[in-house]
Amino acid sequence: MNSPKALVFDVFGTVVDWRGTIIREGERLGKAKRLKVDWAQFADSWRAGYAPAMGRVRSGELPWTPLDRLHRMILDQLLEQFEIRNLGETEKDNFNRVWHRLSPWPDSIGGLTRLRRKFVLATLSNGNVALLVNMAKHAGLPWDCILSAELVKQYKPAQAVYQMAASLLDVRPEEVVMVAAHKDDLRAAQQAGLRTAFVPRPLEHGPGRGADPGPHTGFDLVAPDFFDLASQFGA
């Protein structure tokens, strides 16, 4: 790979542990409110609603809707499904904002810090800007720039999202590397002319479930974590 100028990152699952964080916060909420809930199942169900909700926006069934609002729509359905009926509006809003407080994977901050010495680092996420900014502040993620699908009001894998990253960073698409733990995201980035780095996260969906299935081939780089990715880039 010719030396890139910028690395852009998927965030949910690639940089931060959404499942573990939601389980921990759910357990605290359950203890405070005396709820008997399988929080692992709750977290999985919340994430499972993510793609269908974005699909409703892509199809035109819903107008452009930021991810915070989609998360809240899914949460309201889950509160009924799991028979959680003793939360006030403030408590619901605070729990919905758990997505702003997701914990990074153990290698994320150290690996990103090394990579930032050599490259411009930015998010390239379906998360809305406020969510990504708050997450970065909470977790100490060392981004140079917050880029979000919200800026073009389309969700990945729309080509406009990846093209926007290169355009706003004032570099050619081939000078940008998309880093993700999800192969569909990387394949869409390839179609937009970006280079790709696959970093599998075998614990994203819980122990024993493995990383994104299938051969880890067809990408410019494959690294087990961000430290190894930094080493491969000489950072």
C-alpha positions as CSV (number, residue, x, y, z in Angstrom):
1,M,0.0,0.0,0.0
2,N,1.3,3.5,-0.9
3,S,1.5,5.6,2.3
4,P,-2.0,6.9,3.1
5,K,-2.6,10.4,4.5
6,A,-5.7,9.6,6.6
7,L,-7.3,6.7,8.4
8,V,-11.0,6.7,9.0
9,F,-12.7,4.4,11.5
10,D,-15.9,2.6,11.9
11,V,-16.7,3.1,15.6
12,F,-19.4,0.8,17.0
13,G,-17.7,-2.6,17.5
14,T,-14.4,-1.6,15.9
15,V,-13.2,1.0,18.4
16,V,-15.7,0.6,21.3
17,D,-17.4,-2.3,23.0
18,W,-21.1,-1.5,22.6
19,R,-22.3,-4.8,24.0
20,G,-20.2,-4.9,27.2
21,T,-21.0,-1.3,28.0
22,I,-24.8,-1.8,27.6
23,I,-24.8,-4.9,29.7
24,R,-22.9,-3.1,32.5
25,E,-25.1,-0.1,32.5
26,G,-28.2,-2.3,32.2
27,E,-27.2,-4.3,35.2
28,R,-26.7,-1.1,37.2
29,L,-30.1,0.2,36.1
30,G,-31.7,-3.2,36.9
31,K,-30.3,-3.1,40.4
32,A,-31.5,0.4,41.0
33,K,-35.0,-0.2,39.6
34,R,-35.3,-3.9,40.8
35,L,-35.6,-5.2,37.2
36,K,-35.1,-8.8,36.2
37,V,-33.8,-8.6,32.7
38,D,-31.4,-10.6,30.6
39,W,-29.2,-7.6,29.7
40,A,-27.1,-9.5,27.3
41,Q,-30.2,-10.3,25.3
42,F,-31.4,-6.7,25.7
43,A,-28.1,-5.4,24.3
44,D,-28.2,-7.8,21.4
45,S,-31.8,-6.9,20.6
46,W,-31.0,-3.2,20.7
47,R,-28.2,-3.7,18.2
48,A,-30.3,-6.0,16.1
49,G,-32.7,-3.1,15.5
50,Y,-30.0,-0.9,14.2
51,A,-29.9,-2.1,10.6
52,P,-33.7,-2.3,10.1
53,A,-34.1,1.2,11.5
54,M,-31.5,2.6,9.1
55,G,-33.2,0.7,6.3
56,R,-36.4,2.6,6.9
57,V,-34.5,5.8,6.4
58,R,-32.7,4.5,3.3
59,S,-36.0,3.4,1.7
60,G,-37.7,6.7,2.4
61,E,-40.2,5.3,4.8
62,L,-38.7,7.7,7.4
63,P,-37.1,11.1,6.6
64,W,-33.5,11.6,7.6
65,T,-33.4,10.6,11.3
66,P,-30.2,10.9,13.4
67,L,-29.0,7.7,15.1
68,D,-29.8,8.9,18.6
69,R,-33.5,9.1,17.6
70,L,-33.4,5.7,15.9
71,H,-31.8,4.2,19.1
72,R,-34.6,5.8,21.1
73,M,-37.3,4.3,18.8
74,I,-35.8,0.9,19.2
75,L,-35.4,1.4,23.0
76,D,-39.1,2.3,23.4
77,Q,-40.0,-1.0,21.6
78,L,-37.6,-3.0,23.8
79,L,-39.0,-1.5,27.0
80,E,-42.4,-3.0,26.0
81,Q,-40.9,-6.3,24.8
82,F,-38.9,-6.8,28.1
83,E,-41.8,-5.5,30.2
84,I,-39.9,-2.6,31.7
85,R,-42.5,-0.1,32.7
86,N,-41.1,1.8,35.7
87,L,-38.7,4.2,34.0
88,G,-39.4,7.9,33.8
89,E,-38.6,10.0,30.8
90,T,-35.3,11.2,32.2
91,E,-34.2,7.7,33.0
92,K,-35.2,6.5,29.5
93,D,-33.3,9.4,27.9
94,N,-30.2,8.7,30.1
95,F,-30.2,5.0,29.2
96,N,-30.6,5.8,25.5
97,R,-27.4,7.9,25.8
98,V,-25.5,4.9,26.9
99,W,-24.4,4.9,23.2
100,H,-22.5,8.1,24.1
101,R,-20.7,6.4,26.9
102,L,-19.4,3.3,25.2
103,S,-16.0,1.9,26.5
104,P,-13.1,1.5,24.1
105,W,-11.5,-1.9,23.5
106,P,-8.2,-2.3,25.5
107,D,-6.0,-1.5,22.5
108,S,-8.0,1.4,21.1
109,I,-6.6,4.4,22.8
110,G,-3.0,3.3,22.8
111,G,-3.2,2.1,19.2
112,L,-4.9,5.2,18.0
113,T,-2.4,7.4,19.8
114,R,0.4,5.7,17.9
115,L,-1.4,5.9,14.6
116,R,-2.1,9.6,15.1
117,R,1.6,10.4,15.2
118,K,1.7,9.5,11.5
119,F,-1.8,10.0,10.1
120,V,-4.9,12.1,10.3
121,L,-7.5,10.1,12.2
122,A,-11.2,10.5,11.9
123,T,-14.4,8.7,12.7
124,L,-16.5,7.5,9.8
125,S,-19.6,6.3,11.5
126,N,-23.3,6.2,11.2
127,G,-23.4,7.7,14.7
128,N,-24.6,11.3,14.7
129,V,-22.0,14.1,15.4
130,A,-23.1,14.8,19.0
131,L,-23.0,11.1,19.9
132,L,-19.5,10.7,18.5
133,V,-18.2,13.9,20.1
134,N,-19.6,12.9,23.5
135,M,-18.2,9.4,23.2
136,A,-14.7,10.8,22.3
137,K,-14.8,13.1,25.4
138,H,-16.0,10.3,27.7
139,A,-13.6,7.6,26.5
140,G,-10.6,9.8,25.7
141,L,-10.5,8.8,22.0
142,P,-7.8,10.9,20.2
143,W,-9.5,11.8,17.0
144,D,-8.3,14.6,14.8
145,C,-11.8,15.0,13.3
146,I,-15.3,13.7,13.7
147,L,-16.9,12.7,10.5
148,S,-20.4,11.3,10.5
149,A,-23.0,10.0,8.0
150,E,-25.1,12.8,9.4
151,L,-23.1,15.3,7.4
152,V,-24.5,13.9,4.1
153,K,-27.8,12.7,5.7
154,Q,-27.3,9.2,4.3
155,Y,-26.2,6.0,6.1
156,K,-23.4,3.7,5.3
157,P,-23.0,1.8,3.0
158,A,-24.1,4.7,0.8
159,Q,-21.1,5.7,-1.3
160,A,-21.7,9.4,-0.5
161,V,-20.5,8.8,3.1
162,Y,-17.1,7.4,2.1
163,Q,-16.7,10.0,-0.7
164,M,-17.5,12.8,1.9
165,A,-14.6,11.6,4.0
166,A,-12.0,12.0,1.3
167,S,-13.5,15.3,0.1
168,L,-13.6,17.0,3.5
169,L,-10.1,15.8,4.4
170,D,-8.9,17.1,1.0
171,V,-7.2,13.9,-0.1
172,R,-7.8,11.4,-2.9
173,P,-10.0,8.4,-2.0
174,E,-7.0,6.1,-2.5
175,E,-5.1,8.1,0.2
176,V,-7.7,7.2,2.8
177,V,-7.8,3.9,4.6
178,M,-11.1,2.7,6.1
179,V,-10.5,0.7,9.3
180,A,-13.4,-1.6,10.4
181,A,-14.3,-4.9,12.0
182,H,-17.1,-5.3,9.5
183,K,-16.5,-6.6,6.1
184,D,-19.6,-5.1,4.5
185,D,-18.4,-1.7,5.6
186,L,-15.0,-2.3,4.1
187,R,-16.3,-3.6,0.8
188,A,-18.5,-0.5,0.4
189,A,-15.4,1.7,1.1
190,Q,-13.5,-0.2,-1.6
191,Q,-16.2,0.6,-4.1
192,A,-15.8,4.3,-3.2
193,G,-12.1,4.0,-4.0
194,L,-10.8,3.9,-0.4
195,R,-8.1,1.4,0.9
196,T,-9.1,-0.9,3.6
197,A,-7.9,-2.5,6.9
198,F,-9.8,-5.3,8.6
199,V,-9.4,-5.5,12.4
200,P,-11.6,-8.4,13.6
201,R,-13.2,-8.0,17.0
202,P,-14.1,-11.6,18.1
203,L,-15.7,-10.4,21.3
204,E,-18.0,-7.8,19.7
205,H,-21.1,-10.1,20.0
206,G,-19.9,-11.8,23.1
207,P,-17.6,-14.7,24.0
208,G,-17.7,-17.7,21.6
209,R,-19.4,-15.9,18.7
210,G,-16.3,-15.0,16.8
211,A,-15.5,-12.2,14.5
212,D,-17.2,-11.3,11.2
213,P,-17.3,-14.7,9.5
214,G,-15.6,-15.8,6.3
215,P,-12.0,-15.5,5.1
216,H,-10.2,-12.4,6.2
217,T,-9.0,-11.7,2.6
218,G,-9.6,-9.1,0.0
219,F,-8.4,-6.2,2.1
220,D,-5.2,-4.2,2.0
221,L,-4.3,-5.0,5.6
222,V,-5.5,-7.3,8.2
223,A,-4.5,-6.8,11.9
224,P,-5.6,-8.5,15.1
225,D,-5.7,-5.1,17.0
226,F,-4.7,-1.5,16.7
227,F,-1.3,-2.0,18.1
228,D,-0.5,-4.4,15.3
229,L,-2.1,-2.1,12.8
230,A,0.2,0.7,14.0
231,S,3.2,-1.6,13.6
232,Q,2.3,-2.5,10.1
233,F,2.1,1.2,9.2
234,G,5.4,1.9,10.9
235,A,3.8,4.1,13.6
